[in-house]
Amino acid sequence: MSELISLFKRAGLNEYESKTYSAILRLNTATASEISNEAGIPRARVYDVLVGLKNKGFVVFSVGRPLKFKALNPDEALSNYSELRKRNFESELEDLHKIKESIGRSFTERKGKARELGPAGVWLLHGKRNIYGAIGNALSSANESVIISTSEANALKKIEAFKHKFKALRKKGVNIELYTNNNLLSQKGKELSLKAKGLALLKHSPKACRYMVFDTKKVLLFLHEKPESPEEKECAILIESPAVARLLEERK
């Protein structure tokens, strides 16, 4: 029975709920006092636990006195609980989306009123997830131009990861230039040429270092890592400086 309790806990019930539901399954129908004795939980807590199980769709209450409780079979109970959690999750996501929109509007208003920052902002990013998150944010806010300078292999990765954003940017008239050291003769080069078609203007550059420039305002510099390095060891520097951005644009 301890294994069954562990499974109910894995499904999302707490310790007391798992013990109580297991006890009712054994008893089939019982009073709160009988369930408390069978489950080995305090009498003062059992009623609250039973109400929680009822709300989650695991037990039903009888009509009349003494009040008795009956367990639904696990298949039906877990189906009920699955639907409940799904509805709660969707509701939480909707609330989160509304909060995000409210914060976004508030941040935009505050940013518009804020005075111009003096020194450039320089940020160190660790791990592929954080780096790609920064790229996604920068692409979403780009309005004029995006320059990408990288290797064949990394160009393919970025096109695959951000192809939907590239399409959206091209649709709103943002100029996207992709510089790579490929000669368009290798297999990767041919694949890159096909994938970049309609997404970015592909150009050859023998000195294609790894960086991105957004609207001549923001630069992302990729620090070279060993090919076998895990994704969490990847590093990049985000520089918010028009001067540095212009310098890299002229370099291409």
Summary of the structure (lengths in Angstrom):
residues: 252
radius of gyration: 29.1
end to end distance: 68.9
largest distance: 86.3
contacts: 692
relative contact order: 0.09
helix: 56%
strand: 19%
